[in-house]
Amino acid sequence: MAAAEEASRPFAGLSDVSISEDIPVEGDISVPLGPSTRRDEEFSTLDEPVKETILRDLRAVGNKFIHVLYPKRSTALLRDWDLWGPLLLCVTLALLLQGGAADSDDQGGPQFAEVFVIIWFGSIIITLNSKLLGGTISFFQSLCVLGYCILPLTVAMAVCRIVLVGGSGTVSFAVRLVVVTASFGWSTFASTAFLADNQPPDRKALVVYPVFLFYFVIGWMILTFSPSQ
Amino acid sequence: MASTNDPFQFQEFEEAGNLLEANRDATTINIEEDDIKPDKQRKAASFTPDGDDEDPLASDDKTELLSGPKKSVPFWTFEYYQRFFDIETHHVKERIIGSVLPWPGKNYIHVHLHRNPDLYGPFWICTTLVFAIAISGNISNFLVHLGKPNYKYTPEFRKVTIAATAIFTYAWFVPLALWGFLLWRNNKIMNLVSYSFMEIVCVYGYSLAIYIPAVVLWIIPFEWLRWCSIVVALFLSGSVLVMTFWPAVRDDHPKVIIAVLSAITVLNILLAVGCKAYFFSKPEAVLPAAATEVTKAPSST
């Protein structure tokens, strides 16, 4: 008897809440504050022109580019992730790295697939590493941040190709070295500004080191790129 | 206890030898039981025969008690792998320094790992070493050929793949073979010290840490400097490995001891010298080459 009472006790609070008969239980569950306008907004994407849809996404991507260029520890890059920007940057970088020296030879620079694999698998491994170390960031958020933070390096690659048109002497190498070093520092700084806060304080260095290595290797690929003559 | 006391009282002189035998059996059974018990018990059992490992024991006890018992989770879950990344920055620093500066008589696994082997260090040390070898090999190749008229710089990106294959093979398959071998010997000969697979992987991974500065030194195209750094690195990483695996094979046949320790050393030397020979071209070998062959030099070295 006592046991039965004990068992029923957790629900004692619930039993007090009696739903009176005259309130209908059915109906639609919606927040009364302006649900109609929200729904209209969502539905309106169906009949908007395709151009607007694409432009809206592009604007979101561009917005994130600006966040990478001015890393100020905001969470906008983390809140709604997308992988369009990383894909765009990765393909651009891989295409710019094509046409390198001795392309037919095995000893040449990285091929398109190699760049692609290094960037994606590299960011996946870094993400797994930070998750295994106890990070609170979600998998795709981290991929998104790492992908977007390649932006400075992609810009450096574009600059390097322009410099290489002028010639490939010592001066050109010095300019490329400076540009690549600066963008490598920028990438590392930007990504750690977004990622390091989500880690336990004792493990920040352990998370930052792989990120550093990742951008260092990408920076190395950009710096050693030399066009075929 | 009562059963061993009974023969002791009544058959004092007749079966003294048997009694000794029985006692010996009793101790071995005890050790076996201890081996089955996880963590603390096993640790204490494996520590007692080593007198020189007394120092870390005092500090170990506290950490061991604080860390609490480990849960056993199946290997397909994320938590299983999280165990191997349960380290902090200062642990990694201590482990790297411990592997770079081996101390005579200190067992790396007992002093530094505290029954908590990690995969972070081995994985990222191997990855760093792969890129360090590929990049510094490329730079040294460039420095050797600097000023040659027919030389055209290439990034030699394929070296990354080859270096990755060589180093990850060494860091995973050698521990696997060693672990299997020690397991087999442990069945034959009662051994007080036994290592888990992850501990062996961890020691091998951290023992590669000394090669990273050595490889960076190899950029400078002086053969004597390269050989000096190779010898130093080999000595340091080899002594860590030998001192770690010495207690595990100590009670074995002398032939087996020599075979295991020399295999460990030879594989280590093979990795270091092989990397040096493949990724870093010798200045002497290239200098007398004809100008037309200089362009082909990177593919032949």
Interface residues (C-beta under 8 A of the other chain):
Chain A: G100 A101 A102 D105 D106 Q107 G108 G109 P110 Q111 E114 N129 K131 L132 L133 G134 D202 R203 K204 A205 L206 Y209 P210 L213 F216 V217 W220 M221 T224 F225 S226
Chain B: F78 Y81 Q82 F84 F85 I87 E88 T89 H90 V92 Y120 W124 T127 T128 F131 I135 N138 K152 Y153 T154 P155 E156 F157 R158 P298 S299
